[in-house]
């Protein structure tokens, strides 16, 4: 768990990352704090998401998006519009 914490800390710098074990099924609470110590984002993940390299990449991407939304640098409606645009560009089967 310590190595995962270090990886998340590097990927999500300058935010302070804290991992807290939670629940009986391997859940883990990931907390990101800004430089003044205020919680910016707090999310719960399954331990499997943090152990698998590809899933961990998705976790980091999601946390980056959540930080941008929390700080007002990205509006949730923009995300929805981008997803819809990507769906429109997929070839029909």
C-alpha positions, 0 to 999 in steps of 0.5 A: 500500500505504501508504494501505491501511495508514493505512486499516487503522490507523484502522479497527483503532485502538488496535492498531498495524497492519503490512502486509508484502508476502509471496509471489509472488502478491500476498499480504500479511501483516497484523499487529496489535500491542497497546500493549505491542507483543505480536502479537494477530493475524496474518493473510495476505490477497491484495492484491486483498482489500486493494484492493477497498473491499467486500473491505477492509470484510470484512477489517476485520470479520474482524480485529475478530472475530479480535481479540475472540477473541484477547482472550477477549471472544468465544468461537468457539462464539458465532460458530458459534451466531450463524451457525446462527441466521442460517441458520435465519432465511433464507426457504426457496427 
